[in-house]
Amino acid sequence: MVNLAETFLRLSRDDFSTLKGIEAGMRTHEWVPVNEIARITGLPVDKADYRLSRLSDMGLVSRETIHYLGYRMDFDAYDILALQDFSEKNAVTCIGEKIGVGKESVVYEALGEIPLAIKFHREGRTSFKHVRRDREHLSDGSRCAWIHAARRSARHEFSIMQRLYPQVCIPRPVALSRHAIAMELICGPGLGRVTLSNPEEGLEIILAEVKIAYDLGIIHADLSEYNIIVLEDQLKIIDWPQAVPTDHPNAEELLERDVGNVLRFFDRKYKLKASLEDALAGIKGPAAPSAAAQEVE
């Protein structure tokens, strides 16, 4: 397993250039030929070959010989390219431990001007057909490599976060690079892991946040107790890669699913029953002020 921080510090300028050459070549090749990498990077073939061997020994690239010798990289190398870009932009000064792993993302603790979380998208090989079918931003029929699919997913989520912040209680988006989003670090338990002293108020605040997002033209499309974080004085809604605009063909169905998930959770844990129809009517009704300043007890 590649240690991102240690490996990052071991790489030279030519190593980074070689990785970027593979990245560019993977737009058109499954396995990028050495000559193509040399052409893209401007390195002599023998020097490119040396760098590729070094990167292979470090576990950052794979090589395959079929009709020719070709190379490709996977997410560890792509993570390092994103970190280099964040560093050059002064958005991230150091990276810490891995703090979260999901089906389609890995999250690391980091530091910039504020404590950060870096979310590396992992829309990978096994889930890509599902991702392409369900997500608007990947449904144009293009056949991009997995790393480029992850890049587009990150760009989509970052744009959604920029549109919502600060009106909706979400982590502050800080920077975007390739398939990675640097955002405000949120430290707190998920809604399902705490017991609210006032669940009625908690439900009202969540529905108010859903409404603010809806008024801004956005539906989360994957909302549940697992991506609602409870802090001492407020909550934060995280994980927006599946978000869709309110004019999406499946908008009504997705909004109903989001709200239904939340209501079922409160019914299951707190025996708090609420009408789905009334909740949806409130969300679609006249715009209301932000609930950002309200408290969850």
KOLBAKE-530744 format. One record per atom (N, C-alpha, C): x, y, z. Coordinates in pm, whole numbers, padded with zeros to 5 digits, always signed. Layout:
residues N
XYZ ...
This chain:
residues 297
+00085-00120+00000 +00000+00000+00000 +00088+00125+00000 +00057+00219-00087 +00137+00340-00101 +00105+00437+00012 +00209+00487+00079 +00193+00595+00176 +00202+00727+00099 +00091+00799+00093 +00085+00917+00006 +00189+01022+00044 +00199+01053+00173 +00291+01160+00215 +00436+01122+00189 +00475+01001+00227 +00613+00959+00208 +00649+00949+00060 +00559+00892-00018 +00586+00876-00161 +00593+01011-00231 +00507+01101-00194 +00507+01235-00252 +00644+01302-00237 +00702+01289-00119 +00830+01354-00091 +00947+01289-00166 +00929+01164-00211 +01036+01093-00281 +01040+01125-00431 +00938+01189-00482 +00928+01208-00627 +01002+01334-00673 +01067+01321-00788 +01138+01433-00849 +01047+01504-00950 +01094+01616-01002 +01018+01688-01104 +00994+01600-01226 +01096+01522-01266 +01078+01433-01382 +00979+01321-01352 +00974+01274-01227 +00875+01173-01190 +00734+01229-01207 +00712+01350-01157 +00580+01412-01172 +00547+01433-01319 +00646+01476-01397 +00624+01497-01540 +00586+01366-01609 +00650+01257-01570 +00619+01127-01629 +00478+01083-01594 +00439+01102-01468 +00302+01067-01428 +00200+01149-01506 +00229+01277-01526 +00137+01361-01603 +00131+01316-01748 +00243+01265-01801 +00242+01211-01936 +00153+01089-01948 +00159+01001-01849 +00069+00885-01849 -00076+00929-01837 -00100+01026-01749 -00236+01078-01733 -00291+01127-01865 -00213+01206-01938 -00259+01258-02067 -00279+01144-02167 -00186+01048-02167 -00196+00939-02262 -00313+00846-02238 -00358+00837-02113 -00469+00748-02080 -00603+00799-02132 -00605+00920-02186 -00728+00967-02250 -00756+00889-02377 -00652+00836-02438 -00668+00765-02566 -00612+00624-02565 -00539+00585-02461 -00479+00452-02454 -00514+00385-02321 -00544+00256-02326 -00557+00181-02202 -00418+00160-02141 -00318+00129-02225 -00178+00117-02185 -00099+00214-02272 -00038+00313-02210 +00027+00420-02286 +00169+00377-02326 +00200+00379-02456 +00334+00337-02501 +00443+00430-02447 +00561+00374-02429 +00674+00452-02378 +00704+00569-02472 +00702+00544-02601 +00731+00651-02697 +00630+00766-02685 +00504+00732-02658 +00402+00835-02642 +00426+00916-02515 +00465+00848-02407 +00496+00917-02282 +00614+01011-02303 +00717+00963-02375 +00833+01049-02403 +00794+01169-02486 +00705+01148-02583 +00662+01260-02668 +00586+01364-02586 +00497+01320-02500 +00415+01412-02421 +00501+01490-02322 +00595+01421-02258 +00675+01484-02153 +00794+01562-02206 +00836+01529-02328 +00957+01590-02382 +01085+01527-02329 +01074+01417-02256 +01191+01346-02205 +01247+01254-02314 +01378+01234-02320 +01434+01131-02408 +01376+00995-02371 +01364+00905-02468 +01302+00775-02443 +01374+00700-02333 +01508+00702-02332 +01580+00627-02230 +01556+00685-02091 +01543+00819-02082 +01516+00881-01953 +01372+00854-01908 +01279+00857-02003 +01141+00823-01971 +01131+00679-01923 +01205+00589-01989 +01204+00448-01952 +01259+00430-01809 +01362+00504-01774 +01418+00496-01640 +01315+00542-01536 +01252+00656-01565 +01153+00709-01471 +01036+00612-01455 +00993+00551-01564 +00882+00457-01559 +00918+00334-01476 +01041+00286-01488 +01085+00172-01407 +01086+00209-01259 +01133+00330-01230 +01136+00378-01092 +00994+00389-01035 +00903+00446-01112 +00765+00460-01067 +00697+00325-01051 +00732+00230-01137 +00679+00095-01124 +00727+00029-00996 +00854+00047-00964 +00909-00010-00840 +00843+00052-00717 +00797+00175-00728 +00730+00242-00617 +00583+00206-00607 +00533+00129-00702 +00394+00088-00701 +00297+00192-00754 +00349+00291-00827 +00263+00398-00876 +00212+00374-01018 +00281+00291-01094 +00235+00260-01229 +00245+00110-01251 +00164+00062-01346 +00168-00078-01388 +00215-00083-01532 +00277-00193-01570 +00320-00207-01709 +00268-00338-01766 +00251-00339-01896 +00197-00455-01966 +00261-00462-02103 +00300-00583-02144 +00353-00604-02278 +00259-00696-02353 +00195-00640-02456 +00110-00721-02544 +00172-00713-02683 +00136-00611-02759 +00204-00585-02885 +00314-00481-02866 +00312-00416-02749 +00412-00314-02718 +00418-00301-02567 +00520-00235-02516 +00531-00209-02373 +00454-00082-02341 +00355-00094-02254 +00275+00022-02217 +00260+00034-02067 +00223+00155-02024 +00209+00184-01881 +00074+00252-01855 +00028+00233-01734 -00088+00308-01686 -00074+00327-01536 -00149+00424-01484 -00149+00445-01340 -00289+00426-01287 -00295+00401-01157 -00424+00389-01091 -00436+00502-00989 -00521+00484-00890 -00559+00597-00806 -00448+00649-00716 -00356+00564-00670 -00249+00614-00583 -00168+00723-00652 -00131+00698-00778 -00054+00798-00853 -00139+00921-00882 -00266+00899-00911 -00355+01012-00939 -00375+01097-00814 -00382+01031-00697 -00390+01104-00570 -00270+01196-00553 -00152+01143-00586 -00029+01221-00568 -00025+01340-00663 -00075+01323-00786 -00081+01438-00877 -00175+01545-00824 -00287+01503-00766 -00380+01601-00707 -00314+01672-00589 -00242+01598-00506 -00173+01660-00392 -00068+01761-00438 +00005+01727-00546 +00104+01822-00598 +00036+01952-00640 -00077+01940-00706 -00150+02059-00750 -00199+02140-00631 -00255+02073-00530 -00299+02143-00410 -00181+02216-00344 -00066+02150-00341 +00053+02210-00279 +00098+02334-00357 +00099+02324-00489 +00141+02438-00570 +00045+02556-00556 -00081+02527-00530 -00181+02632-00510 -00182+02684-00366 -00099+02625-00279 -00096+02659-00136 -00229+02632-00067 -00307+02540-00124 -00434+02504-00062 -00414+02401+00048 -00311+02316+00033 -00282+02210+00130 -00134+02217+00165 -00104+02218+00293 +00036+02222+00336 +00087+02087+00384 -00002+02001+00432 +00039+01865+00471 -00083+01775+00473 -00057+01645+00463 -00166+01548+00463 -00143+01451+00577 -00251+01411+00642 -00242+01322+00757 -00292+01182+00727 -00366+01127+00822 -00410+00989+00814 -00539+00976+00734 -00561+00856+00684 -00687+00823+00620 -00795+00818+00728 -00907+00888+00705 -01011+00895+00807 -01144+00840+00759 -01152+00800+00633 -01277+00746+00583 -01258+00672+00452 -01329+00561+00437 -01325+00484+00313 -01468+00445+00277 -01508+00479+00155 -01640+00441+00106 -01628+00364-00024 -01742+00330-00080 -01742+00256-00206 -01682+00338-00318 -01699+00469-00311 -01657+00553-00423 -01572+00671-00379 -01510+00661-00263 -01421+00770-00219 -01332+00723-00106 -01220+00794-00090 -01130+00778+00024 -01105+00918+00078 -01105+00935+00211 -01091+01067+00270 -00971+01069+00364 -00888+01173+00349 -00771+01193+00434 -00786+01324+00510 -00731+01326+00630 -00719+01450+00705 -00601+01529+00648 -00613+01659+00643 -00507+01743+00588 -00509+01878+00657 -00414+01963+00618 -00406+02096+00678 -00374+02198+00571 -00445+02310+00575 -00417+02426+00492 -00430+02548+00581 -00501+02650+00534 -00529+02764+00622 -00620+02723+00736 -00699+02618+00712 -00788+02561+00813 -00769+02410+00811 -00813+02338+00917 -00811+02192+00909 -00899+02144+00793 -00848+02049+00717 -00913+02006+00594 -00939+01856+00592 -01032+01819+00508 -01049+01681+00464 -01029+01682+00313 -00952+01586+00263 -00937+01571+00119 -01011+01445+00077 -01109+01464-00007 -01189+01352-00057 -01141+01316-00197 -01085+01196-00210 -01041+01145-00339 -01152+01057-00395 -01208+01097-00507 -01314+01017-00569 -01257+00887-00623 -01338+00783-00613 -01296+00649-00653 -01402+00582-00740 -01463+00659-00831 -01559+00598-00921 -01484+00498-01009 -01472+00374-00961 -01376+00281-01020 -01435+00181-01115 -01356+00081-01143 -01386-00014-01249 -01515-00090-01225 -01538-00139-01103 -01652-00226-01080 -01785-00152-01079 -01782-00024-01040 -01908+00049-01027 -01934+00146-01142 -01842+00150-01240 -01849+00258-01338 -01976+00254-01422 -02021+00135-01464 -02142+00129-01546 -02261+00184-01470 -02269+00151-01340 -02377+00203-01257 -02365+00354-01243 -02242+00402-01222 -02220+00546-01208 -02261+00619-01334 -02218+00567-01450 -02250+00634-01576 -02401+00639-01599 -02472+00532-01562 -02615+00527-01588 -02691+00626-01500 -02648+00638-01374 -02728+00712-01277 -02692+00858-01263 -02575+00900-01311 -02532+01037-01283 -02531+01122-01409 -02598+01230-01397 -02618+01320-01511 -02487+01362-01575 -02386+01391-01496 -02262+01445-01549 -02175+01339-01616 -02215+01211-01610 -02140+01106-01678 -02224+01037-01784 -02336+01093-01823 -02430+01025-01910 -02422+01071-02055 -02307+01127-02095 -02294+01175-02231 -02242+01069-02327 -02222+00945-02275 -02181+00837-02362 -02032+00831-02388 -01953+00922-02334 -01809+00919-02358 -01749+00798-02286 -01640+00745-02342 -01575+00626-02286 -01441+00667-02227 -01446+00744-02119 -01323+00791-02056 -01270+00684-01961 -01140+00691-01933 -01079+00600-01837 -01136+00627-01698 -01116+00529-01610 -01175+00542-01477 -01127+00668-01405 -01001+00700-01419 -00953+00819-01349 -01020+00944-01401 -01057+00948-01527 -01124+01066-01582 -01271+01070-01538 -01332+00952-01520 -01467+00949-01464 -01468+01003-01322 -01367+00965-01243 -01357+01015-01106 -01334+01166-01106 -01254+01213-01201 -01227+01356-01212 -01356+01434-01239 -01437+01383-01329 -01561+01451-01363 -01660+01447-01246 -01661+01336-01171 -01749+01328-01054 -01709+01428-00947 -01577+01442-00926 -01530+01540-00827 -01566+01682-00869 -01550+01711-00998 -01584+01843-01048 -01732+01872-01026 -01815+01770-01048 -01959+01787-01027 -01990+01815-00881 -01933+01734-00791 -01961+01754-00649 -01911+01890-00601 -01793+01929-00646 -01738+02058-00604 -01826+02173-00651 -01876+02165-00773 -01963+02272-00824 -02093+02279-00745 -02145+02164-00705 -02266+02161-00623 -02238+02226-00487 -02124+02191-00426 -02090+02248-00296 -02072+02398-00304 -02010+02446-00411 -01994+02590-00428 -02129+02660-00441 -02221+02593-00506 -02354+02652-00525 -02431+02658-00393 -02411+02559-00306 -02489+02550-00184 -02429+02628-00067 -02295+02635-00061 -02228+02696+00054 -02230+02850+00041 -02260+02924+00148 -02285+02880+00286 -02432+02871+00323 -02521+02885+00225 -02664+02885+00258 -02709+02754+00321 -02653+02643+00271 -02685+02512+00327 -02570+02470+00417 -02600+02401+00526 -02498+02357+00620 -02421+02238+00563 -02315+02269+00490 -02227+02168+00433 -02083+02209+00466 -01986+02118+00451 -01847+02161+00468 -01810+02268+00366 -01729+02362+00407 -01684+02467+00316 -01593+02409+00207 -01629+02422+00081 -01540+02376-00026 -01421+02470-00039 -01300+02414-00050 -01178+02496-00051 -01108+02491-00185 -01086+02373-00239 -01011+02362-00366 -01046+02231-00435 -01026+02232-00566 -01051+02115-00651 -00927+02086-00733 -00889+01960-00740 -00782+01919-00831 -00810+01778-00880 -00823+01763-01011 -00847+01633-01071 -00967+01566-01005 -00945+01455-00934 -01054+01378-00874 -01067+01406-00724 -01002+01512-00676 -00994+01537-00532 -01054+01672-00494 -01123+01672-00381 -01183+01794-00326 -01124+01819-00188 -01066+01936-00168 -01023+01979-00035 -01136+02061+00025 -01178+02023+00143 -01291+02091+00208 -01266+02102+00357 -01344+02186+00420 -01339+02201+00566 -01353+02066+00634 -01269+02040+00733 -01276+01916+00809 -01392+01923+00908 -01481+01826+00901 -01594+01817+00991 -01574+01697+01082 -01563+01721+01211 -01542+01614+01308 -01667+01596+01392 -01735+01488+01374 -01855+01462+01451 -01915+01329+01410 -02004+01275+01493 -02066+01147+01461 -02178+01164+01358 -02206+01054+01291 -02320+01054+01202 -02450+01054+01280 -02556+01097+01216 -02685+01109+01283 -02728+00976+01345 -02696+00866+01279 -02738+00736+01330 -02663+00689+01453 -02555+00758+01488 -02472+00715+01601 -02493+00799+01726 -02585+00893+01722 -02613+00975+01839 -02760+00964+01874 -02793+01009+01996 -02933+01018+02037 -02964+01164+02063 -03052+01220+01984 -03089+01360+01998 -03183+01377+02117 -03158+01480+02197 -03248+01508+02309 -03379+01568+02262 -03375+01630+02143 -03496+01690+02086 -03508+01646+01940 -03551+01522+01915 -03556+01473+01778 -03653+01550+01688 -03761+01604+01747 -03853+01683+01665 -03782+01803+01603 -03703+01871+01685 -03628+01986+01634 -03524+01941+01532 -03456+01829+01560 -03357+01778+01467 -03417+01749+01331 -03534+01687+01329 -03601+01658+01202 -03639+01787+01130 -03688+01885+01204 -03725+02013+01142 -03604+02079+01076 -03489+02073+01143 -03369+02137+01089 -03323+02067+00962 -03326+01935+00963 -03285+01861+00843 -03375+01894+00726 -03506+01892+00749 -03599+01923+00640 -03582+02067+00593 -03548+02157+00687 -03523+02296+00647 -03401+02306+00556 -03297+02228+00586 -03178+02229+00500 -03209+02171+00362 -03288+02065+00360 -03329+02007+00232 -03405+02110+00151 -03488+02188+00219 -03566+02291+00148 -03476+02402+00093 -03379+02445+00171 -03289+02550+00123 -03216+02502-00002 -03167+02378+00002 -03100+02322-00116 -03195+02317-00234 -03319+02276-00207 -03420+02269-00314 -03446+02407-00373 -03456+02507-00286 -03478+02644-00334 -03361+02693-00418 -03242+02638-00393 -03125+02672-00472 -03112+02585-00597 -03210+02497-00617 -03215+02417-00739 -03145+02284-00730 -03119+02233-00606 -03040+02111-00589 -03112+02010-00501 -03106+01883-00542 -03156+01770-00463 -03037+01679-00433 -03021+01640-00307 -02906+01559-00267 -02901+01426-00341 -03013+01355-00345 -03031+01230-00420 -02965+01108-00355 -02909+01123-00236 -02856+01007-00163 -02859+01033-00013 -02961+01105+00032 -02965+01151+00170 -03013+01041+00264 -02943+01025+00376 -02982+00932+00481 -02909+00972+00608 -02930+00896+00714 -02862+00926+00840 -02711+00911+00831 -02662+00844+00727 -02519+00819+00714 -02441+00939+00662 -02507+01033+00598 -02434+01151+00551 -02489+01281+00611 -02538+01269+00733 -02574+01385+00814 -02488+01380+00939 -02401+01479+00957 -02309+01482+01070 -02363+01578+01176 -02364+01533+01300 -02416+01613+01411 -02300+01673+01489 -02297+01805+01498 -02197+01876+01578 -02263+01928+01705 -02189+02000+01786 -02244+02046+01913 -02360+02142+01893 -02349+02229+01792 -02450+02333+01778 -02520+02333+01642 -02490+02238+01557 -02554+02234+01426 -02528+02100+01361 -02577+02085+01241 -02551+01965+01164 -02490+02004+01031 -02426+01907+00965 -02370+01927+00833 -02415+01811+00744 -02454+01843+00623 -02489+01739+00526 -02371+01722+00431 -02322+01599+00418 -02204+01572+00338 -02239+01481+00220 -02140+01458+00134 -02149+01362+00023 -02255+01404-00079 -02213+01490-00174 -02305+01542-00274 -02275+01497-00418 -02203+01387-00441 -02170+01354-00580 -02289+01310-00664 -02394+01263-00599 -02511+01217-00674 -02616+01326-00690 -02589+01446-00641 -02687+01554-00646 -02731+01584-00789 -02858+01621-00801 -02915+01654-00932 -02989+01786-00923 -03006+01855-01034 -03086+01978-01033 -03234+01946-01020 -03309+02043-00975 -03452+02021-00953 -03530+02004-01082 -03468+02031-01196 -03536+02005-01323 -03492+01873-01386 -03423+01791-01310 -03381+01659-01358 -03506+01573-01381 -03505+01486-01482 -03624+01402-01509 -03669+01318-01389 -03576+01279-01303 -03611+01197-01186 -03612+01277-01057 -03622+01408-01067 -03611+01494-00948 -03716+01460-00842 -03840+01444-00882 -03946+01418-00784 -03922+01287-00711 -03885+01185-00785 -03859+01054-00726 -03741+01060-00629 -03634+01131-00667 -03516+01139-00583 -03542+01220-00456 -03616+01330-00469 -03651+01409-00351 -03736+01327-00256 -03832+01254-00310 -03919+01171-00225 -03837+01064-00154 -03739+01007-00224 -03655+00906-00161 -03571+00966-00048 -03512+01083-00073 -03433+01151+00031 -03516+01175+00156 -03629+01238+00137 -03713+01274+00252 -03767+01148+00320 -03804+01049+00239 -03853+00923+00296 -03747+00855+00381 -03621+00857+00336 -03513+00798+00416 -03502+00865+00552 -03509+00997+00553 -03497+01072+00679 -03615+01043+00770 -03735+01044+00717 -03853+01021+00799 -03855+00879+00855 -03814+00782+00775 -03810+00644+00824 -03709+00628+00936 -03597+00698+00925 -03497+00692+01032 -03555+00745+01162 -03619+00861+01159 -03673+00919+01282 -03788+00835+01337 -03862+00771+01251 -03969+00682+01296 -03908+00559+01363 -03805+00503+01300 -03742+00380+01351 -03671+00405+01484 -03597+00514+01495 -03517+00537+01617 -03594+00608+01727 -03682+00701+01690 -03747+00784+01791 -03899+00765+01797 -03949+00675+01711 -04095+00656+01701 -04165+00787+01669 -04093+00870+01595 -04147+01001+01556 -04207+00989+01416 -04337+00999+01409 -04405+00982+01280 -04435+01118+01219 -04407+01128+01089 -04434+01252+01016 -04483+01216+00878 -04567+01298+00824 -04627+01273+00693 -04528+01306+00582 -04504+01211+00494 -04417+01235+00379 -04477+01342+00289 -04607+01336+00269 -04673+01434+00182 -04658+01575+00237 -04678+01590+00369 -04665+01723+00430 -04520+01773+00422 -04425+01683+00445 -04284+01723+00439 -04246+01768+00298 -04290+01694+00198 -04260+01732+00059 -04327+01863+00022 -04450+01882+00070 -04521+02007+00041 -04448+02125+00103 -04393+02108+00223 -04319+02216+00286 -04191+02249+00212 -04123+02146+00162 -03999+02168+00089 -04025+02241-00042 -04132+02208-00108 -04163+02269-00237 -04237+02401-00224 -04273+02439-00102 -04348+02561-00081 -04262+02685-00091 -04315+02800-00048 -04240+02927-00055 -04106+02918+00015 -04008+02989-00035 -03872+02986+00020 -03873+03032+00165 -03785+02968+00245 -03774+03001+00387 -03632+03042+00419 -03610+03117+00530 -03473+03153+00568 -03390+03032+00602 -03256+03044+00594 -03166+02933+00623 -03179+02888+00766 -03164+02757+00784 -03164+02700+00919 -03024+02685+00976 -02927+02750+00910 -02787+02728+00948 -02760+02765+01093 -02832+02864+01144 -02802+02911+01279 -02877+02834+01387 -02968+02741+01343 -03043+02667+01442 -02955+02561+01506 -02997+02513+01620 -02916+02419+01696 -02982+02282+01699 -02896+02178+01699 -02940+02042+01725 -02897+02007+01866 -02989+01972+01946 -02955+01942+02085 -02934+01792+02102 
